[in-house]
């Protein structure tokens, strides 16, 4: 039976985090049962963009620092990496550069990739995948607990999307339904299933996540060898039904992890009473209903020129080439896929979604 440690942790106090991690690893069998002396251990963070830790969009540096120290205790050699959604490196703004310097470990954005050919796939067969992830002896995924405008929830499964080369990730956003995107996320997750997942749910996000939602003090830290199980429990704690978040079921169907909570051994017997937040979740509209709803209510993506730096990140990241700069971003409504990628990768928060007035 899969084990998940669920610790109630409200702050990023170093001593409190270290204590929670030690107890979590003891519950699942010990970190030293995963990390062996001499192992290169990649910490795959969620560094979606150059956001400050208090914005709750990225893996918190204190949690990363404590993981680095625990890996060193096991004789491992930690390295820190991710493939962000923006061209600008997030290593400094997120506080990870300070961790790397203090702990004397490398931290970097993925730049080397190799082609991976999948024999078992649903959407994408050939993937340009991070060489650093593939070559690491052990991979520890450290996702952030957040909502997501397309997949409803983003966590452990989706965290491995950052191991794909930037240009391919950009192109893959043409799959704009939750069903399609969930299938391709499962394809990507299957390339290198993490050896361990440490979910940062101490501060996370609700509303229109994963970057411009509302920071929320969920106060949970989740640890398991099974990333799919982490997602199943986390989505449930947010207030979603597991079936609402399609990538969880897809991954379970492909035997990449467990999605049935009854088959999990959770060290908090009261977890069913700990629904964290249900007030501001993404509506669970599926398939054609979601498409019709978006066409009905969504107007133009608008730009606040007082916030825009004209960095062109939105233009570079748009899979439909629907954006031009004049001199600020202008979105072609007819070409727009409503994939929300431009909104997601604007780390200045200059883009917003205008909603149409619906007459009753």
C-alpha positions as CSV (number, residue, x, y, z in Angstrom):
1,X,0.0,0.0,0.0
2,X,1.3,3.4,-1.0
3,X,2.3,5.7,1.9
4,X,1.8,9.5,1.9
5,X,2.9,11.7,4.7
6,X,0.7,14.7,5.3
7,X,2.1,17.3,7.8
8,X,0.3,20.4,8.9
9,X,2.9,23.2,8.6
10,X,1.8,26.8,8.5
11,X,5.2,28.6,8.1
12,X,8.5,28.2,6.4
13,X,10.5,28.3,9.6
14,X,13.6,26.3,9.0
15,X,13.5,24.2,12.1
16,X,9.8,23.4,11.6
17,X,10.3,22.4,8.0
18,X,13.3,20.2,8.8
19,X,11.3,18.5,11.6
20,X,8.4,17.9,9.3
21,X,10.6,16.5,6.5
22,X,12.4,14.1,8.9
23,X,9.1,12.8,10.3
24,X,7.8,12.4,6.7
25,X,10.8,10.4,5.5
26,X,10.7,8.2,8.6
27,X,7.1,7.4,7.8
28,X,7.7,6.4,4.2
29,X,10.8,4.3,4.9
30,X,13.6,6.8,5.2
31,X,15.3,9.2,2.7
32,X,18.3,7.0,2.8
33,X,16.3,4.1,1.3
34,X,16.0,6.3,-1.8
35,X,19.2,8.4,-1.9
36,X,22.4,6.4,-1.8
37,X,25.9,7.7,-1.1
38,X,27.4,9.1,-4.3
39,X,24.0,9.6,-6.0
40,X,23.5,12.7,-8.1
41,X,20.0,13.9,-7.0
42,X,18.1,16.4,-9.1
43,X,15.6,18.5,-7.3
44,X,13.0,19.3,-10.0
45,X,11.4,22.5,-8.7
46,X,8.4,24.5,-9.9
47,X,10.0,27.7,-11.1
48,X,7.4,28.8,-13.6
49,X,8.8,32.3,-13.7
50,X,10.8,35.0,-11.9
51,X,8.3,35.3,-9.0
52,X,9.2,36.2,-5.4
53,X,8.6,33.5,-2.8
54,X,5.8,35.4,-1.1
55,X,3.8,35.3,-4.4
56,X,3.3,31.6,-3.8
57,X,3.8,30.6,-7.4
58,X,7.1,28.7,-7.1
59,X,8.7,26.1,-4.8
60,X,9.8,28.0,-1.6
61,X,13.6,28.3,-1.1
62,X,13.5,27.3,2.6
63,X,12.0,23.9,1.7
64,X,14.6,23.5,-1.1
65,X,17.4,24.4,1.3
66,X,16.3,21.8,3.9
67,X,16.0,19.1,1.2
68,X,19.5,19.9,0.0
69,X,20.8,19.4,3.5
70,X,19.0,16.1,4.0
71,X,20.3,14.8,0.7
72,X,23.8,15.7,1.8
73,X,23.3,13.8,5.0
74,X,22.6,10.7,2.9
75,X,25.9,11.2,1.0
76,X,24.0,12.4,-2.1
77,X,25.1,15.3,-4.4
78,X,22.1,17.6,-4.9
79,X,21.6,19.7,-8.0
80,X,18.6,22.1,-8.6
81,X,16.9,22.7,-11.9
82,X,13.7,23.4,-13.8
83,X,12.5,24.6,-17.2
84,X,10.5,27.8,-16.6
85,X,7.6,29.1,-18.7
86,X,9.5,32.3,-19.4
87,X,12.7,33.1,-21.2
88,X,14.0,35.1,-18.3
89,X,15.7,32.8,-15.7
90,X,13.8,32.6,-12.4
91,X,16.7,31.4,-10.4
92,X,17.5,34.7,-8.7
93,X,14.1,36.2,-8.1
94,X,12.7,33.0,-6.6
95,X,15.4,32.9,-3.9
96,X,16.9,29.7,-5.3
97,X,20.2,31.5,-6.2
98,X,20.7,32.3,-2.6
99,X,20.1,28.7,-1.6
100,X,22.6,27.5,-4.2
101,X,25.3,29.9,-3.1
102,X,24.8,29.2,0.6
103,X,24.7,25.4,0.2
104,X,27.4,25.4,-2.6
105,X,25.2,23.4,-5.0
106,X,24.5,24.1,-8.7
107,X,21.1,25.6,-9.6
108,X,20.2,26.1,-13.3
109,X,17.6,26.3,-16.0
110,X,17.6,23.2,-18.2
111,X,19.5,23.9,-21.5
112,X,20.5,20.4,-22.7
113,X,17.9,18.1,-24.2
114,X,17.7,14.8,-26.0
115,X,15.0,13.1,-28.0
116,X,12.9,10.5,-26.2
117,X,10.7,8.2,-28.3
118,X,7.7,6.8,-26.5
119,X,6.3,3.4,-27.5
120,X,3.3,3.9,-25.2
121,X,1.7,7.3,-25.7
122,X,-1.6,9.1,-26.2
123,X,-0.7,12.4,-27.7
124,X,3.0,13.0,-28.1
125,X,5.4,10.3,-29.2
126,X,8.7,12.2,-29.5
127,X,9.8,14.5,-26.7
128,X,12.7,16.8,-26.4
129,X,13.5,16.0,-22.7
130,X,16.0,17.4,-20.2
131,X,19.3,15.6,-20.3
132,X,19.9,16.6,-16.7
133,X,16.7,14.8,-15.6
134,X,17.5,11.7,-17.6
135,X,21.1,11.4,-16.4
136,X,20.4,12.1,-12.6
137,X,20.7,9.0,-10.4
138,X,17.6,10.1,-8.5
139,X,14.9,12.7,-9.3
140,X,13.0,14.4,-6.5
141,X,10.0,16.4,-7.7
142,X,9.1,19.5,-5.6
143,X,5.8,20.9,-7.0
144,X,3.7,23.7,-5.7
145,X,0.0,23.2,-4.7
146,X,-1.9,25.5,-7.0
147,X,-5.0,25.8,-9.2
148,X,-4.6,25.9,-13.0
149,X,-6.8,27.6,-15.5
150,X,-6.8,24.6,-17.9
151,X,-6.1,21.5,-15.8
152,X,-8.0,22.8,-12.7
153,X,-5.1,21.7,-10.5
154,X,-1.3,21.6,-11.0
155,X,1.0,19.5,-8.9
156,X,3.3,16.5,-9.2
157,X,2.3,15.1,-12.6
158,X,2.3,18.5,-14.3
159,X,5.6,19.5,-12.6
160,X,7.5,17.2,-15.0
161,X,6.2,19.3,-18.0
162,X,9.1,21.6,-17.1
163,X,11.6,18.9,-18.2
164,X,10.5,19.4,-21.8
165,X,12.3,21.9,-24.1
166,X,10.8,25.4,-24.1
167,X,9.9,25.4,-27.8
168,X,8.1,22.1,-27.6
169,X,6.2,23.1,-24.5
170,X,5.1,26.2,-26.4
171,X,3.9,24.1,-29.3
172,X,2.1,21.6,-27.1
173,X,-0.2,24.3,-25.8
174,X,-2.2,23.9,-29.0
175,X,-3.9,21.1,-27.1
176,X,-6.4,23.3,-25.4
177,X,-8.9,21.0,-23.9
178,X,-8.3,19.5,-20.5
179,X,-8.7,16.0,-21.9
180,X,-6.0,16.5,-24.6
181,X,-3.7,18.3,-22.3
182,X,-4.1,15.7,-19.5
183,X,-3.2,13.0,-21.9
184,X,0.0,14.7,-23.1
185,X,1.0,15.6,-19.5
186,X,0.7,11.9,-18.7
187,X,2.9,11.0,-21.7
188,X,5.6,13.4,-20.5
189,X,5.3,12.2,-16.9
190,X,5.9,8.7,-18.1
191,X,9.4,9.5,-19.5
192,X,11.0,9.8,-16.0
193,X,8.7,9.1,-13.1
194,X,10.2,10.8,-10.0
195,X,11.7,8.6,-7.3
196,X,10.2,10.9,-4.6
197,X,7.8,13.8,-4.5
198,X,7.8,16.6,-1.9
199,X,4.8,18.9,-2.3
200,X,5.0,22.5,-1.1
201,X,1.4,23.2,0.0
202,X,2.4,25.4,2.9
203,X,1.5,28.5,0.8
204,X,-0.2,27.7,-2.5
205,X,-2.7,29.4,-4.8
206,X,-6.4,29.4,-5.6
207,X,-8.3,31.4,-8.2
208,X,-6.9,31.7,-11.7
209,X,-3.6,29.9,-11.1
210,X,-0.9,28.9,-11.6
211,X,0.8,32.3,-11.4
212,X,-1.8,35.1,-11.0
213,X,-4.2,33.5,-8.6
214,X,-4.5,34.2,-4.9
215,X,-1.8,33.2,-2.4
216,X,-3.4,30.9,0.2
217,X,-1.8,29.5,3.4
218,X,-3.0,25.9,2.9
219,X,-0.5,24.8,5.6
220,X,0.3,21.3,4.3
221,X,3.5,19.5,3.3
222,X,3.0,16.2,1.5
223,X,5.7,13.5,0.9
224,X,5.4,10.2,-1.0
225,X,7.3,7.9,-3.4
226,X,4.1,8.0,-5.5
227,X,3.5,11.3,-7.4
228,X,0.1,10.3,-8.6
229,X,-1.0,9.5,-5.1
230,X,0.2,13.0,-4.0
231,X,-1.9,14.6,-6.7
232,X,-5.0,12.5,-5.8
233,X,-4.8,13.5,-2.2
234,X,-3.9,17.2,-2.9
235,X,-6.8,17.6,-5.4
236,X,-9.1,16.1,-2.8
237,X,-7.9,18.5,-0.1
238,X,-8.5,21.4,-2.4
239,X,-12.1,20.3,-2.8
240,X,-12.0,18.7,-6.2
241,X,-13.2,15.2,-7.0
242,X,-10.4,13.1,-8.4
243,X,-12.3,12.5,-11.6
244,X,-12.4,16.3,-12.2
245,X,-8.6,16.4,-12.6
246,X,-8.3,14.1,-15.6
247,X,-4.5,13.7,-15.6
248,X,-4.7,11.9,-12.3
249,X,-7.0,9.2,-13.7
250,X,-5.0,9.0,-16.9
251,X,-1.7,8.4,-15.0
252,X,-3.3,5.8,-12.8
253,X,-4.8,3.9,-15.8
254,X,-1.3,3.7,-17.2
255,X,0.0,2.2,-13.9
256,X,2.2,5.3,-13.2
257,X,0.8,5.6,-9.7
258,X,-2.2,5.2,-7.5
259,X,-5.3,7.4,-7.6
260,X,-7.6,5.6,-5.2
261,X,-7.3,7.1,-1.7
262,X,-8.6,3.8,-0.2
263,X,-5.4,2.1,-1.4
264,X,-3.2,4.7,0.3
265,X,-1.7,4.6,3.8
266,X,-1.9,8.3,5.0
267,X,-0.3,9.2,8.3
268,X,-3.1,11.7,9.0
269,X,-6.2,9.6,9.7
270,X,-8.3,12.8,9.8
271,X,-7.4,13.9,6.3
272,X,-11.0,13.6,5.0
273,X,-11.9,16.3,7.4
274,X,-9.1,18.6,6.2
275,X,-10.6,20.0,3.0
276,X,-8.5,23.0,2.7
277,X,-10.3,25.4,0.4
278,X,-13.4,25.2,-1.8
279,X,-14.4,28.9,-2.2
280,X,-12.3,29.9,-5.2
281,X,-11.6,26.9,-7.4
282,X,-11.6,26.8,-11.2
283,X,-15.1,25.6,-12.4
284,X,-15.1,22.0,-13.5
285,X,-16.4,22.4,-17.0
286,X,-15.4,19.7,-19.3
287,X,-15.0,19.1,-23.1
288,X,-17.3,20.9,-25.4
289,X,-19.1,22.6,-22.6
290,X,-15.9,24.3,-21.5
291,X,-15.2,25.4,-25.1
292,X,-18.7,26.9,-25.5
293,X,-18.4,28.6,-22.1
294,X,-15.1,30.2,-23.0
295,X,-16.4,31.5,-26.3
296,X,-19.5,32.9,-24.6
297,X,-17.8,34.8,-21.8
298,X,-14.2,35.5,-22.8
299,X,-13.4,38.7,-24.6
300,X,-10.0,40.1,-25.4
301,X,-6.8,39.6,-23.5
302,X,-6.1,43.1,-22.4
303,X,-2.7,44.7,-21.5
304,X,-2.2,47.3,-18.8
305,X,0.6,49.4,-20.3
306,X,1.5,50.8,-16.9
307,X,2.7,47.3,-15.9
308,X,4.0,46.1,-19.2
309,X,7.8,46.1,-19.8
310,X,7.4,45.2,-23.5
311,X,9.6,42.2,-22.8
312,X,7.8,40.1,-25.5
313,X,7.6,37.0,-23.3
314,X,3.9,36.7,-24.2
315,X,4.7,37.0,-27.9
316,X,7.5,34.4,-27.7
317,X,5.3,32.0,-25.7
318,X,2.1,32.1,-27.8
319,X,1.6,28.7,-29.6
320,X,-0.9,30.3,-32.0
321,X,1.3,33.3,-33.0
322,X,-1.8,35.4,-32.1
323,X,0.1,38.2,-30.5
324,X,1.8,41.2,-32.0
325,X,3.6,44.1,-30.3
326,X,2.2,47.6,-31.1
327,X,4.1,48.7,-29.0
328,X,2.3,46.7,-26.3
329,X,0.8,43.2,-26.8
330,X,-2.3,43.0,-29.0
331,X,-4.1,39.6,-29.2
332,X,-5.9,38.5,-32.4
333,X,-9.2,37.1,-31.1
334,X,-9.7,34.9,-34.1
335,X,-6.3,33.2,-33.7
336,X,-6.4,33.0,-29.9
337,X,-6.7,29.4,-28.5
338,X,-7.7,30.6,-25.0
339,X,-4.9,28.4,-23.6
340,X,-4.0,31.2,-21.1
341,X,-0.3,30.7,-21.7
342,X,0.3,34.5,-22.3
343,X,-1.5,35.3,-19.1
344,X,0.5,32.6,-17.3
345,X,3.9,33.7,-18.4
346,X,3.5,37.5,-17.9
347,X,5.4,37.8,-14.7
348,X,4.6,41.5,-14.5
349,X,0.9,40.8,-14.3
350,X,0.2,43.2,-17.2
351,X,-2.2,40.9,-19.0
352,X,-5.8,40.3,-17.9
353,X,-8.8,38.5,-19.3
354,X,-11.8,40.6,-20.2
355,X,-15.2,39.0,-19.7
356,X,-18.1,39.7,-22.0
357,X,-21.4,40.9,-20.5
358,X,-24.1,38.2,-20.8
359,X,-27.6,39.5,-21.2
360,X,-30.2,37.5,-19.3
